[in-house]
Every structure is written in C-alpha cells, then in structure tokens.
Amino acid sequence: MERLSTESDSLFKTNIEKVGRLFPNVITEAKDENGKLIKSIDFELLKQELSGQIVSEDCDRYQLTWPGKKEAILLTNTPTSKALKAVKEESANWDSTGNLYIEGDNLDVLKILQKSYIDKVKCIYIDPPYNTGKAFIYKDDFSMGANRYLEKTGQNSSSDNEFDGRFHSNWLTMMYSRLKLARNLLQDDGVIFVSIDNNELYNLQIMMNEIFGESNYVETFIWTKTSTPPSLSIKSRKTAEYVLCYEKKLSGMKYYGTKLENCDAPLLNAGNPVRVLSFPRGTIRFTFLKDGCFSAGRYNRVELLNDFEVKDGINVEEVFLKGEFKWTKDFMLKEIQKGTYFIVKSSKFSIRFQRPNNEENFKPPTNLLDVELNKNSGVGTNENAVKELEFLGMGRCFDYPKPLSLIKKILNMVIKDDKEAIVLDFFSGSATTAHAVMELNASDEGRRKYIMVQKPKTIPKDSKAYEAGYSDICQIGKERILRAAKKIKEDTGTNIDYGFKVFKLD
Ligand SMILES: C[S@@+](CC[C@H](N)C(=O)[O-])C[C@H]1O[C@@H](n2cnc3c(N)ncnc32)[C@H](O)[C@@H]1O
C-alpha cells in the first residue's frame, strides 16, 4: 500500500508539473491532509484560463491577487480585432530588412505577433513605466464586461490623474497580460529582462514567478543608474534600479559577462576535498624550467606522487598530483579534451589552468551592473544615456532613455554567440534596444533582428522634442534608429541590416 500511494503521489505530482508547463501561473501552494505544504493547482485560475467569461470566486491559497486579475487573464486570451498595416514610406530598406518598428499599443501588437513569432524570440528586454505616479494611464480595450473591468481596476474617463496612476492593481493588470503574451513568443531557451525600480520590484517578481514559473527565475541584476544620486529623500539617496531576468525554461546556458584574456586561474582551492588528478604528458607547461627533473614528494600545497622529467618546458610523462583541487577527474578530462592546459610558474608547484583562447573564455556577469565593476564593458548611467542621444543630435528629446551600454551588456549575456537571434522590446521609447542590436551586429557581422513596439503618443508642445520638430514618440524612435545606423556605418563600414519595416495598428 505504501508503495502504491507513493506511485500515485508521484503521478499526481507529474500531472501537476504537466499542467504547470502549459500554464505556469496556475501552480500554487496548498496544504495536504496532514497540513504539509505541497505544490497544487489553482483550479479557479485554470478555469479562468480555459473560459471565455469571468469565473467565480476564490478560496485561500498562496498567490498574488488584485482587483482585475481575472479580467487581465480574460483580456490576454481575447483576440484583437486590429491588424497591422505596412507603411513603406516611413520604412528604411523595406525590401532587404528583417527588423520591425511597430506603432501601436503593445497589448494588441503582442496578440498579433502570436501568429508569426510564437517560440521565435530569443531575448526580450523591456523598460515599462515604473508606476511612479507620473506617466501611467492604461485603458485597455476590454470589450467583454468593459464597465466592470474599468470599475474594478479604478480606470474611468477621469482616471488621467497622478493619484489613479499609483494604484498597484492598474499596473499589475497592465503588465500581467503583456508578460503572459510575451512569454509565448520566447523560444524554449529564450530569456526575458525587465527593468524596474523599487516601486513595483516586489510585485513584479511575484507576478513573474507566477507567469514564468519560480524555477525559471535567473537573477535580479542591480544597475547603478546614476553617479549623482539625488537627495530627494532624507532616508536614502537612490542609486540603483533593477533588471529582473527569467528564462522560459531554465537551461544550462552560461551567461556572458567578462572576457578572460590569456588569464590563467588556480586549480587549487583551500577547503576543497583532497583528490588525486592525473595530468597526461604534454599538458603541463613549466614557465620557470626548460629541462629538468621533479622527484615525488610534498611541494607546498600539493603532493607529487611520481618522479617525472621536463623537456622543453613540458612534462614528458604523466604526472599524478594530490591536493585540494577545484576539479573532479571527470571534469578535468573534459577540460583537457577541449584543449585546456596547465601552468607551473615556480618550484612551489602551485598548478594553474589555462583554457584555450577560442574556447568559452569568459566569466558570467556579476549581478551588479555598474561602471566600476564592469570596466571592460563599461555599463553607464542615466547621465550617459542622455549624452548618447545628444551625440546623435537628439539631446533632451526623450525623458529617461536607458544607456546603450546597459542594454548591450544585457543582450550580450545571452545572444553574444547567437548571430541570428530575434530581440523584442515592446516598450521601445527612444529605441535604445534597436541601436544596441545594430551595434552588436556591427561588432561581429551578426544578423540579429529587432522588433520595437511603441504606442503613438503626442509630444507636448512645451517640450524640447517638440521644439526639435517631433510631434510623436514614434518619430523619435525611428529617427534615432536612422541616425544610429548612419553613425555605425560611418564608424565601422560594416554591411549589416540598417533598415526597418514600419507597421501601424489599423
Ligand atoms: C520607460 S520608456 C522606455 C525607454 C527605453 N528603454 C529607452 O531607452 O528609450 C517606456 C516606453 O513605453 C511606452 N509605452 C507605454 N505603454 C505602452 C503600451 N501600452 N504600448 C506600447 N508602448 C508603451 C511609453 O510611451 C515609453 O516610450
């Protein structure tokens, strides 16, 4: 009976996992008959996922909820009646380009993209409104039960003010549907990065745990956003923002951080278990000794188990060493097969390893993205971002652009070696992401494509952007891409895809 119950138990767990693969958001925690917490299904949510109408009320469970959540699910699953219209005259290199600049509300656009881009996008970067209370008005077109939806989410005809903008529920409703649709577009090994500040960081993480699955959480990168933190608060001077990172299905992919140029590293690490490793002939280079002999015995932190000879700076026999090595035998074998070799720099025999140059010769990124720690890749601040637009002759035309270096750093983490990757940014703003993709392509003649989505938004008449001749944010995004493309072409002379096709929601 015991065994039988374990088996049915695991079958039940497998079924829950299967449902979770289709709808990660319905996985929750509940108590079993013994009061133990177990993974369970939120049947209410599952019903909602499978229903074309609002389904009825909840019971107690661990979950993030807010007024409007069910409507948000329904809204996600309701098809859009809109379509995309090609606008050739505003595009660049229409016939040859694979890049897209789409003007429209991203909710509709993400729904339309489901047809052609499902499972195709390698990397999504978004920088949504942070719900600071300044610029946040969402009136999603919720045709079924619109009144209830608007009423529940606090949206009505006069909801254009700052107070309404600060409701967490509105923001969550807006983000929930978009993130759910975005997840479908990711390839299985796709990755999403979301910029956020402390206003909604905690809500965003719980919501993304639900949509992407907690087990697919990768990191909360901390970005040093300014070198001159303001003294607006008497409690702290804010210097950081965050970038949440999730994979669609957590994989073994190593993220690119810093290149290790000809840099060897110690093979010994105090505290590791003592192991014996064998070093085949020719795998150890002695930089301090051309020809000579070593006798078995203790050498500082290692024990040499056999005598051997060095000729032309290399071991001519197999060498056996005992010590607190970082690597196991199996791992060491794989490394040797990849061409990794070892270096001994003094008679103390402190053995080090060196990976071959063309191999994975890099470290993953630290979770702190700033100028200091990332000297080689130089992750800049908001101040740099403003200068970058100035450099393109578009100074002060867009509030709060992200620095190019931040987005390049993020994209590089996952698409450095994927020259065909599709990158999506559905809160495009000044199109920094498109600029970053072009720069990455120019650095290695890649064919990565971008999809930018930006809602048309009239520019206020009393702004610098209006003075500079822009009447809509989309004009700024497209102009930035054109200017960045021209500059990259002049600077590098590379023949990459500098164009984009413009589509507008019809
Ligand atoms: C914080 S900005 C992004 C800035 C961008 N990362 C950059 O470097 O320029 C957010 C952008 O998303 C746009 N946006 C907000 N809601 C949107 C929606 N529903 N659909 C499409 N774009 C939207 C805003 O107009 C704004 O341009």
The ligand as an SDF file (V2000), in Angstrom:
LIG
                    3D

 27 29  0  0  0  0  0  0  0  0999 V2000
   10.4990   53.9760  -19.9250 C   0  0  0  0  0  0  0  0  0  0  0  0
   10.1640   54.1520  -21.5630 S   0  0  0  0  0  0  0  0  0  0  0  0
   11.3190   53.0970  -22.3520 C   0  0  0  0  0  0  0  0  0  0  0  0
   12.6050   53.7810  -22.6240 C   0  0  0  0  0  0  0  0  0  0  0  0
   13.5440   52.9760  -23.4830 C   0  0  0  0  0  0  0  0  0  0  0  0
   14.0830   51.8500  -22.7970 N   0  0  0  0  0  0  0  0  0  0  0  0
   14.6840   53.8530  -23.9700 C   0  0  0  0  0  0  0  0  0  0  0  0
   15.8420   53.5340  -23.6890 O   0  0  0  0  0  0  0  0  0  0  0  0
   14.4040   54.8520  -24.6180 O   0  0  0  0  0  0  0  0  0  0  0  0
    8.6460   53.2940  -21.7780 C   0  0  0  0  0  0  0  0  0  0  0  0
    8.0470   53.4910  -23.1460 C   0  0  0  0  0  0  0  0  0  0  0  0
    6.9470   52.6200  -23.2990 O   0  0  0  0  0  0  0  0  0  0  0  0
    5.9160   53.3130  -23.9720 C   0  0  0  0  0  0  0  0  0  0  0  0
    4.6390   52.6490  -23.6550 N   0  0  0  0  0  0  0  0  0  0  0  0
    3.9140   52.7510  -22.5240 C   0  0  0  0  0  0  0  0  0  0  0  0
    2.7990   52.0000  -22.6110 N   0  0  0  0  0  0  0  0  0  0  0  0
    2.8420   51.3890  -23.8050 C   0  0  0  0  0  0  0  0  0  0  0  0
    1.9650   50.4900  -24.4700 C   0  0  0  0  0  0  0  0  0  0  0  0
    0.8330   50.0690  -23.8930 N   0  0  0  0  0  0  0  0  0  0  0  0
    2.2990   50.0640  -25.7070 N   0  0  0  0  0  0  0  0  0  0  0  0
    3.4590   50.4790  -26.2890 C   0  0  0  0  0  0  0  0  0  0  0  0
    4.3110   51.3510  -25.7210 N   0  0  0  0  0  0  0  0  0  0  0  0
    4.0140   51.8050  -24.4850 C   0  0  0  0  0  0  0  0  0  0  0  0
    5.9990   54.7110  -23.4350 C   0  0  0  0  0  0  0  0  0  0  0  0
    5.3760   55.6300  -24.3160 O   0  0  0  0  0  0  0  0  0  0  0  0
    7.5110   54.9050  -23.3630 C   0  0  0  0  0  0  0  0  0  0  0  0
    8.0010   55.3960  -24.5700 O   0  0  0  0  0  0  0  0  0  0  0  0
  1  2  1  0
  2  3  1  0
  2 10  1  0
  3  4  1  0
  4  5  1  0
  5  6  1  0
  5  7  1  0
  7  8  2  0
  7  9  1  0
 10 11  1  0
 11 12  1  0
 11 26  1  0
 12 13  1  0
 13 14  1  0
 13 24  1  0
 14 15  1  0
 14 23  1  0
 15 16  2  0
 16 17  1  0
 17 18  1  0
 17 23  2  0
 18 19  1  0
 18 20  2  0
 20 21  1  0
 21 22  2  0
 22 23  1  0
 24 25  1  0
 24 26  1  0
 26 27  1  0
M  CHG  2   2   1   9  -1
M  END
$$$$
